[in-house]
Amino acid sequence: MAGGTYTSQNKVRPGVYINLVGEKQTVGSIGERGTVAAALTLNWGKSKSVIAIQAGDDLSGLLGYEVSTPELLLVREALKKAKTLLLYRLNEGTKAAATIGGLTLTAKYGGVRGNDIKVAVKQNVDDVELFDVITYVADAEVDTQSVAAIAALSGNAYVDFGGTGVLTAAAGVPLAGGANGTVTNQDHTDYLTQIELQDFNTVALVSGDASLKAVYAAFARRLREEEGRKIQVVLANYPSADHEGVISVKNGVKLQDGTVIDAQKATVWVAAATAGAAINQSLTYEAYEEAVDADVRYTNSQTVAALQAGELLFTVSGGRVIVEQDINTFTGYTLEKGKAFSKNRVIRVLDGIANDFKRIFETFYIGKVDNNADGRSLFRNECTKYLNSIQALGAIQNFDSQADLSVLAGTDSDSLVIDVHIQPVDSVEKVYMKVTVK
């Protein structure tokens, strides 16, 4: 379905075209959030495809490790906040391999985790005509098959078996030669092509490559402005994006166990927290779980400068490591788009309205309802119910359905023009208190 912004009523494709602007100044149901996308370099797993992961999933077969291990640090950080992680393995690598007589052993996936696999072939204690072929990963038994010949073996989650003939007993042969390989910028381009086909709220880039940051920022702009997909990308140290669809993370955190998560890696937690935040929630002063310090601390003047530049950063307050302010990189304020558009809570409200109006229209109205007074009245009532529901949640305020919403016929016989005025609710972040002593 087409979407995006419009400057005149000249669109060709059926769809919803929405402009988000602020009042000029002189100086359905609410869609679910919680899906973050990330492309990572990993030691194991299927490459070049999107895998949906939820908290609590067993990742040992998918990614080669338990989620608590250091190798899956960023997966774990994402699942602290997101309901769903759309994970993409960027690297393909080289598969570890070995032979036992006529039996060939090849790791299921490329990567160094394959070097932790070994296979033993033992005589079956109950039937002398059978052999037990046992697969181990880091000395833990993960698969056992009792067969009479190589041809009877089936691949498991870790090893593909090949060869012909009879089995030869072996105490435990390790696979070797597994390597992670390298990742190129083209791998990221291929990833963005695939992830665009998925539904998500945010994307994290774990890289300091300036050219990649520009590609991801352009991706966000295009999806938001041309495709009508109100998503955000999270990058490290890229405030020059100057766009509400791009969040720039300035620093990272230190965890209780001594692990340092720098700004590049912290993009995953920020993207997950942003995706998981409700339409009426701000991440200002949100605590980073298990963090005991910022990896880089800044002075008051440095912090102020960072915020003014559109950078999200972590500070220490009350023994917790918190998000100083939930902002994006938009700093080029105009009469139509003021400072409010730099606040991510406000953007979540605006994006939620845009995404939900689009979803409601596409699901229940497009091609199904007449474009006459009755049909427009139906859609207007649907919009009114939706806006009243998010006002009840405290996401917007002062909405008057009579004064603030109109649904009119467009220039073409098959088009509608919706004009809605809303006032997003921001969170209290500054308190100016005067104390008078009598």
Residue pairs with C-beta under 8 A, 6 or more apart in sequence:
1 14
1 15
1 16
1 228
1 358
1 362
1 366
2 11
2 13
2 14
2 15
2 17
2 227
2 228
3 15
3 16
3 17
3 18
3 227
3 228
3 229
3 358
4 15
4 17
4 18
4 225
4 226
4 227
4 228
5 17
5 18
5 19
5 225
5 226
6 17
6 19
9 410
9 411
9 412
9 415
9 417
11 17
11 415
14 366
14 367
14 414
15 228
15 362
16 228
16 357
16 358
16 361
16 362
17 228
18 228
18 354
18 357
18 358
18 418
20 350
20 354
21 336
21 337
22 336
22 337
22 338
22 340
22 341
23 421
24 335
24 336
25 335
25 338
26 335
28 356
28 357
28 359
28 360
28 363
28 364
28 382
28 385
28 386
29 356
29 386
29 389
30 279
30 352
30 356
30 386
30 389
30 390
30 393
31 352
31 355
31 356
31 359
32 83
33 201
33 275
33 276
33 277
33 278
33 279
33 348
33 352
34 82
34 83
34 84
34 201
34 275
34 276
35 82
35 83
35 84
35 85
35 86
35 199
35 200
35 201
35 202
35 275
36 78
36 81
36 82
36 84
36 85
36 86
36 200
36 201
36 202
36 203
36 204
36 268
36 271
36 272
36 274
36 275
36 276
37 50
37 85
37 86
37 87
37 88
37 195
37 198
37 200
37 202
37 203
37 204
37 271
38 74
38 78
38 85
38 86
38 87
38 88
38 203
38 204
38 206
38 268
38 271
39 87
39 88
39 89
39 90
39 187
39 188
39 191
39 195
39 205
39 206
40 74
40 75
40 87
40 88
40 89
40 90
40 206
41 89
41 90
41 91
41 180
41 183
42 63
42 64
42 71
42 89
42 91
42 111
42 180
43 64
43 65
43 71
43 111
43 112
43 113
43 180
44 63
44 64
44 65
44 109
44 111
44 113
44 114
45 51
45 62
45 63
45 64
45 89
45 109
45 111
46 62
46 89
46 109
47 89
47 90
47 91
47 92
47 93
47 109
47 110
48 88
48 89
48 92
48 187
48 190
48 194
49 88
49 89
49 194
50 86
50 87
50 88
50 194
50 195
50 198
51 62
51 86
51 87
51 88
51 89
52 84
52 85
52 86
52 87
53 59
53 62
53 75
53 79
53 84
53 85
53 86
53 87
54 79
54 83
54 84
54 85
55 79
55 83
57 67
59 65
59 66
59 67
59 72
59 75
60 66
60 137
60 142
61 157
61 158
63 72
63 75
64 71
64 109
64 111
64 113
64 137
64 158
65 71
65 72
65 113
66 72
67 75
67 76
67 79
68 76
70 259
71 113
73 259
73 261
73 265
74 206
74 265
74 268
75 85
75 87
77 261
77 265
77 268
77 269
77 272
78 85
78 204
78 268
78 269
78 271
78 272
79 85
79 272
80 269
80 272
80 289
81 269
81 272
81 273
81 275
81 276
82 271
82 272
82 273
82 275
82 276
83 275
83 276
85 272
86 195
86 198
86 200
88 191
88 194
88 195
90 183
90 187
90 188
90 191
91 110
91 111
91 180
91 181
91 182
91 183
91 187
92 110
92 181
93 109
93 110
93 111
93 112
93 178
93 179
93 180
93 181
94 110
94 111
94 177
94 178
94 179
94 181
95 106
95 107
95 108
95 109
95 110
95 114
95 177
95 178
96 106
96 107
96 114
96 115
96 117
96 175
96 176
96 177
96 178
97 104
97 105
97 106
97 107
97 175
97 176
97 177
98 104
98 105
98 119
98 173
98 174
98 175
98 176
99 105
99 163
99 173
100 119
100 121
100 167
100 168
100 170
100 173
101 163
101 165
101 166
101 167
101 168
101 170
102 150
102 163
102 164
102 165
102 166
102 168
103 121
103 150
103 153
103 161
103 162
103 163
103 167
103 168
104 161
104 162
104 163
105 117
105 119
105 159
105 160
105 161
105 173
105 175
106 159
106 160
106 162
106 175
107 113
107 114
107 117
107 158
107 159
107 160
107 175
107 178
108 114
108 155
108 156
108 157
108 158
108 159
108 160
110 178
110 179
110 180
110 181
111 178
111 179
111 180
111 181
112 178
112 179
112 180
113 137
113 178
114 158
114 175
114 177
114 178
115 174
115 175
115 176
115 177
115 178
116 137
116 138
117 135
117 136
117 137
117 158
117 159
117 174
117 175
118 135
118 136
118 172
118 173
118 174
118 175
119 133
119 134
119 135
119 136
119 159
119 170
119 172
119 173
119 175
120 132
120 133
120 134
120 136
120 170
120 171
120 172
120 173
121 131
121 132
121 133
121 134
121 167
121 168
121 169
121 170
122 131
122 132
122 134
122 169
123 130
123 131
123 132
123 169
124 130
124 131
124 132
124 146
127 146
129 148
130 146
130 147
130 148
131 146
131 147
131 148
131 167
131 169
132 144
132 145
132 146
133 144
133 145
133 146
133 147
133 153
133 161
133 167
134 141
134 143
134 144
135 141
135 142
135 143
135 144
135 156
135 158
135 159
136 142
136 172
137 158
142 156
142 157
142 158
143 156
143 157
143 158
143 159
145 152
145 153
145 154
145 156
147 153
147 167
148 167
149 165
149 166
149 167
150 161
150 162
150 163
150 164
150 165
150 166
150 167
151 164
153 161
154 161
155 161
159 175
185 209
185 211
185 212
185 215
188 205
188 207
188 212
188 215
188 216
189 215
192 215
192 216
192 219
195 203
196 219
196 223
200 231
200 275
201 231
201 232
201 274
201 275
202 231
202 232
202 233
202 234
202 271
202 272
202 274
202 275
203 216
203 219
203 220
203 231
203 232
203 233
203 234
203 271
204 233
204 234
204 267
204 268
204 270
204 271
204 272
205 212
205 213
205 216
205 233
205 234
205 235
205 236
205 267
206 264
206 265
206 267
206 268
207 213
207 236
207 264
208 236
208 237
208 264
210 238
213 235
213 236
213 238
213 241
216 233
216 235
216 246
217 233
217 235
217 238
217 241
217 243
217 245
217 246
219 233
220 231
220 232
220 233
220 243
220 245
220 246
221 243
221 245
223 229
223 231
223 245
224 230
224 231
224 245
228 354
228 358
229 355
230 245
230 350
230 351
230 352
230 354
230 355
231 245
231 351
232 244
232 245
232 246
232 247
232 271
232 274
232 328
232 344
232 347
232 351
233 245
233 246
233 247
233 271
234 246
234 247
234 248
234 249
234 267
234 268
234 270
234 271
234 274
235 241
235 246
235 247
235 248
235 249
235 267
236 248
236 249
236 250
236 262
236 263
236 264
236 266
236 267
237 248
237 249
237 250
237 263
237 311
238 246
238 248
238 329
239 248
239 309
239 310
239 311
239 329
239 331
240 329
241 248
241 329
242 310
242 329
242 330
242 331
242 332
243 328
243 329
243 330
244 328
244 329
244 330
244 341
244 342
244 347
245 328
246 328
246 329
247 270
247 271
247 274
247 312
247 327
247 328
247 329
247 344
248 310
248 311
248 312
248 328
248 329
249 263
249 266
249 267
249 270
249 311
249 312
249 313
250 263
250 298
250 306
250 311
250 312
250 313
251 262
251 263
251 266
251 294
251 295
251 296
251 298
251 313
251 314
252 260
252 261
252 262
252 263
252 264
252 265
252 266
252 294
252 295
252 296
252 314
253 260
253 261
253 266
253 288
253 291
253 293
253 294
253 295
253 314
253 321
254 260
254 261
254 291
254 292
254 293
254 294
254 295
255 261
255 290
255 291
255 292
256 290
256 291
256 292
257 290
260 295
261 269
261 291
261 295
262 295
263 295
266 314
269 288
270 312
270 323
273 283
273 286
273 323
274 283
274 344
277 283
277 344
277 345
277 348
278 348
278 393
279 348
279 349
279 352
279 390
279 393
279 395
280 345
280 349
280 390
280 393
280 394
280 395
280 425
281 345
281 348
282 326
282 343
282 344
282 345
282 426
282 427
282 429
283 323
283 326
283 344
283 345
284 323
284 324
284 325
284 326
284 345
284 427
284 429
285 317
285 322
285 323
285 324
286 322
286 323
286 326
287 320
287 321
287 322
288 314
288 320
288 321
288 322
288 323
291 314
291 320
291 321
292 321
293 316
293 321
294 313
294 314
294 315
294 316
294 321
297 315
297 316
298 306
298 313
298 315
303 313
303 315
303 324
306 313
307 313
307 324
307 325
307 327
308 331
309 331
310 327
310 328
310 329
310 330
310 331
310 342
311 327
311 329
312 323
312 324
312 325
312 326
312 327
312 328
313 323
313 324
314 321
314 322
314 323
314 324
315 321
315 322
315 324
316 322
325 429
326 343
326 344
326 345
327 342
327 343
327 344
328 342
328 343
328 344
328 347
329 342
330 337
330 341
330 342
331 342
333 339
333 341
333 342
340 346
340 424
340 426
341 347
341 350
343 426
345 424
345 425
345 426
345 427
346 424
346 426
349 390
349 395
349 396
349 422
349 424
349 425
350 422
350 424
352 390
352 395
353 386
353 387
353 390
353 420
353 422
356 386
357 383
357 386
357 418
360 382
360 383
360 386
361 379
364 382
365 375
365 378
365 379
365 382
369 375
369 378
369 379
371 409
371 413
371 414
371 415
371 416
376 407
376 408
376 409
376 416
377 407
379 407
379 416
380 405
380 406
380 407
383 405
383 407
383 418
383 420
384 401
384 405
387 396
387 399
387 401
387 405
387 420
387 422
388 399
388 401
390 396
391 397
391 399
394 425
395 424
395 425
396 422
396 423
396 424
396 425
397 423
397 425
398 423
399 422
399 423
403 421
404 420
404 421
404 422
405 418
405 419
405 420
405 421
406 418
406 419
406 420
407 416
407 417
407 418
408 416
408 417
408 418
408 419
409 415
409 416
409 417
410 416
410 417
